């Protein structure tokens, strides 16, 4: 139970296309995250699944049943919103039980379900409190408890952690991950935070302007983005992008010149339509750059503009000779200072190339972890 299928789903408001031709399969017990920048359509897509918005065209099936025109209360889904939407005059117990009371469930059954949800969410000692006596994280757990007692086919989360402070977000993210293992249910989760997406999801759906850019496991998207948008959106700090020019296309990859320092390197990707002299974009993540490169290593020369020391890791922001700035991840004990001149080493095996249309040139070798089955990352 909990299989959700979207076929050719579109949503328009007037002349504005909010969701454009989305095809998506969500498997039973899968944790799927919709992620994208503001205005990408991720919350609208979730509301279409929930039935809170009507589909302009296309179909939505839940466990093989067409629910495209079925009202929300009959879809068997439970939704947790960004706002807690708790009744301030009711206790935690009555907030969790409210939906069951409205459905006229037997009192004994209501008490059993509420107590079970409270144990799962570690709310047993708070059942007689009012929402005003709870922290933000506790209130969100109450909202989740209200969804759990309905025994839904699937859970839908619409940015449930966005109202919490940074430390509490981390704690609640861990609790949702634990809850997922406990409930063993299908979950669809919306967030603009790609860290939440990477740490929670079996499968990520990256959206932009109402269209799906890429679907895959977190590490598949991280190591094999299909275009520059996905490459820049997934990963923190974001991927560095540098303009480059193709100097050779060979069986072992594409050789490019980068920057103004005579830096040349071979990137193991298929050449596709690129030819000698073609302009491309080279992408490289901060953790794949290094300072102190030797003369035999492809490198770019630059001056350190900013140093961020975070304890276990240090980020160097290096301004290159051509005016571009790259982020370099170094060790926590790195002693580099602002104003130093450094050689930033490049390893072609960890780089990506994007053509003039921002499409990624396919890697000749797949990353082994990126191809792991869903749920094993």
URRA-V482303 format. One record per residue. N is the residue number from 1. RES is the residue in three letters. OMEGA is omega in radians with two decimals (* if undefined). Layout:
BEGIN
n->[N/N]
res->[RES/RES]
omega->[OMEGA/OMEGA]
END
This chain:
BEGIN
n->[1/2/3/4/5/6/7/8/9/10/11/12/13/14/15/16/17/18/19/20/21/22/23/24/25/26/27/28/29/30/31/32/33/34/35/36/37/38/39/40/41/42/43/44/45/46/47/48/49/50/51/52/53/54/55/56/57/58/59/60/61/62/63/64/65/66/67/68/69/70/71/72/73/74/75/76/77/78/79/80/81/82/83/84/85/86/87/88/89/90/91/92/93/94/95/96/97/98/99/100/101/102/103/104/105/106/107/108/109/110/111/112/113/114/115/116/117/118/119/120/121/122/123/124/125/126/127/128/129/130/131/132/133/134/135/136/137/138/139/140/141/142/143/144/145/146/147/148/149/150/151/152/153/154/155/156/157/158/159/160/161/162/163/164/165/166/167/168/169/170/171/172/173/174/175/176/177/178/179/180/181/182/183/184/185/186/187/188/189/190/191/192/193/194/195/196/197/198/199/200/201/202/203/204/205/206/207/208/209/210/211/212/213/214/215/216/217/218/219/220/221/222/223/224/225/226/227/228/229/230/231/232/233/234/235/236/237/238/239/240/241/242/243/244/245/246/247/248/249/250/251/252/253/254/255/256/257/258/259/260/261/262/263/264/265/266/267/268/269/270/271/272/273/274/275/276/277/278/279/280/281/282/283/284/285/286/287/288/289/290/291/292/293/294/295/296/297/298/299/300/301/302/303/304/305/306/307/308/309/310/311/312/313/314/315/316/317/318/319/320/321/322/323/324/325/326/327/328/329/330/331/332/333/334/335/336/337/338/339/340/341/342/343/344/345/346/347/348/349/350/351/352/353/354/355/356/357/358/359/360/361/362/363/364/365/366/367/368/369/370/371/372/373/374/375/376/377]
res->[UNK/UNK/UNK/UNK/UNK/UNK/UNK/UNK/UNK/UNK/UNK/UNK/UNK/UNK/UNK/UNK/UNK/UNK/UNK/UNK/UNK/UNK/UNK/UNK/UNK/UNK/UNK/UNK/UNK/UNK/UNK/UNK/UNK/UNK/UNK/UNK/UNK/UNK/UNK/UNK/UNK/UNK/UNK/UNK/UNK/UNK/UNK/UNK/UNK/UNK/UNK/UNK/UNK/UNK/UNK/UNK/UNK/UNK/UNK/UNK/UNK/UNK/UNK/UNK/UNK/UNK/UNK/UNK/UNK/UNK/UNK/UNK/UNK/UNK/UNK/UNK/UNK/UNK/UNK/UNK/UNK/UNK/UNK/UNK/UNK/UNK/UNK/UNK/UNK/UNK/UNK/UNK/UNK/UNK/UNK/UNK/UNK/UNK/UNK/UNK/UNK/UNK/UNK/UNK/UNK/UNK/UNK/UNK/UNK/UNK/UNK/UNK/UNK/UNK/UNK/UNK/UNK/UNK/UNK/UNK/UNK/UNK/UNK/UNK/UNK/UNK/UNK/UNK/UNK/UNK/UNK/UNK/UNK/UNK/UNK/UNK/UNK/UNK/UNK/UNK/UNK/UNK/UNK/UNK/UNK/UNK/UNK/UNK/UNK/UNK/UNK/UNK/UNK/UNK/UNK/UNK/UNK/UNK/UNK/UNK/UNK/UNK/UNK/UNK/UNK/UNK/UNK/UNK/UNK/UNK/UNK/UNK/UNK/UNK/UNK/UNK/UNK/UNK/UNK/UNK/UNK/UNK/UNK/UNK/UNK/UNK/UNK/UNK/UNK/UNK/UNK/UNK/UNK/UNK/UNK/UNK/UNK/UNK/UNK/UNK/UNK/UNK/UNK/UNK/UNK/UNK/UNK/UNK/UNK/UNK/UNK/UNK/UNK/UNK/UNK/UNK/UNK/UNK/UNK/UNK/UNK/UNK/UNK/UNK/UNK/UNK/UNK/UNK/UNK/UNK/UNK/UNK/UNK/UNK/UNK/UNK/UNK/UNK/UNK/UNK/UNK/UNK/UNK/UNK/UNK/UNK/UNK/UNK/UNK/UNK/UNK/UNK/UNK/UNK/UNK/UNK/UNK/UNK/UNK/UNK/UNK/UNK/UNK/UNK/UNK/UNK/UNK/UNK/UNK/UNK/UNK/UNK/UNK/UNK/UNK/UNK/UNK/UNK/UNK/UNK/UNK/UNK/UNK/UNK/UNK/UNK/UNK/UNK/UNK/UNK/UNK/UNK/UNK/UNK/UNK/UNK/UNK/UNK/UNK/UNK/UNK/UNK/UNK/UNK/UNK/UNK/UNK/UNK/UNK/UNK/UNK/UNK/UNK/UNK/UNK/UNK/UNK/UNK/UNK/UNK/UNK/UNK/UNK/UNK/UNK/UNK/UNK/UNK/UNK/UNK/UNK/UNK/UNK/UNK/UNK/UNK/UNK/UNK/UNK/UNK/UNK/UNK/UNK/UNK/UNK/UNK/UNK/UNK/UNK/UNK/UNK/UNK/UNK/UNK/UNK/UNK/UNK/UNK/UNK/UNK/UNK/UNK/UNK/UNK/UNK/UNK/UNK/UNK/UNK/UNK/UNK/UNK/UNK/UNK/UNK/UNK/UNK]
omega->[3.08/3.09/-3.11/3.14/3.02/-3.12/3.07/-3.06/3.08/3.06/3.10/2.97/-3.04/3.12/-3.05/3.10/-3.13/3.07/-3.02/2.95/-3.10/2.99/-3.04/3.07/3.09/-3.06/3.10/3.11/-3.14/3.05/-3.08/-3.13/2.97/-3.10/3.13/3.13/3.09/3.14/-3.12/3.11/-3.05/3.13/3.10/3.12/3.09/-3.14/3.05/3.09/-3.12/-3.08/3.12/2.99/3.13/3.13/3.07/3.04/-3.08/-3.09/3.09/3.12/3.04/-3.06/3.07/-3.13/3.13/-3.10/-3.05/-3.11/-3.12/-3.12/-3.02/-3.04/-3.09/3.13/3.11/-3.13/3.06/-3.05/3.06/-3.02/3.07/3.04/-3.03/3.11/3.09/3.07/-3.01/-3.09/-3.12/3.04/3.07/-3.13/-3.09/3.04/-3.14/-3.05/-2.97/-3.11/3.13/3.10/3.11/3.10/3.09/3.03/3.09/-3.09/-3.12/3.13/3.11/-3.12/3.14/-3.11/-3.13/3.14/3.12/3.12/-3.14/3.09/-3.12/-3.05/3.13/3.14/-3.03/-3.09/-3.10/-2.99/-3.10/3.11/3.01/-3.11/-3.10/-3.14/-3.11/3.02/3.13/3.13/3.11/3.10/3.13/3.08/3.08/3.11/3.09/3.11/3.10/3.09/-3.08/-3.03/3.13/-3.09/-3.03/3.02/3.12/3.09/3.08/-3.12/3.13/-3.13/-3.03/-3.06/-2.99/3.14/-3.06/3.08/-2.97/-3.10/-3.13/3.08/3.14/-3.14/-3.12/3.09/3.09/-3.14/3.10/3.08/3.10/-3.14/3.14/3.14/-3.12/-3.05/3.13/-3.07/3.04/3.14/3.06/-2.91/3.12/3.06/2.98/-3.07/-3.09/3.06/3.05/-3.13/-3.09/-3.03/-3.06/-2.86/2.78/-3.08/3.13/3.03/-3.13/-3.10/3.00/3.11/3.05/-3.12/3.11/3.10/-3.13/3.06/3.11/3.08/-3.13/-3.08/3.04/3.10/-3.12/-3.05/-3.08/3.08/-3.10/3.14/-3.07/3.14/-3.14/-3.14/-3.13/-3.09/-3.12/-3.13/3.14/-0.06/-3.04/3.11/3.02/3.10/-3.11/3.10/-3.11/3.13/-3.11/3.09/3.10/3.04/-3.05/3.11/-3.10/3.11/-3.11/3.10/-3.10/2.95/-3.10/3.04/-3.09/-3.02/-3.08/-3.13/-3.14/3.13/3.11/3.11/-3.06/3.09/3.09/-3.04/-3.13/-3.10/-3.09/3.13/3.11/-3.14/-3.14/3.04/3.12/3.05/3.08/3.10/3.13/-3.10/-3.10/-3.09/3.14/3.02/3.10/3.07/3.13/-3.14/3.13/-3.10/-3.13/-3.10/3.04/-3.06/3.05/-3.11/3.13/3.13/-3.14/-3.12/-3.10/3.05/3.07/3.13/-3.07/3.12/-3.13/-3.11/3.08/3.09/3.10/3.09/-2.96/3.07/-3.08/-3.09/-3.13/3.10/3.10/3.09/3.09/3.07/-3.13/3.07/3.13/3.13/-3.13/-3.11/-3.13/-3.03/-3.11/-3.12/3.07/3.13/3.13/3.01/-3.08/2.98/-3.10/-3.07/3.14/3.04/-3.08/-3.12/3.14/-3.09/3.06/3.03/3.13/-3.08/-3.08/3.11/3.12/3.08/-3.14/2.98/-3.02/3.13/3.10/-3.12/3.14/3.06/-3.03/-3.13/-3.11/-3.11/3.09/3.12/-3.14/3.09/-3.10/-3.10/*]
END
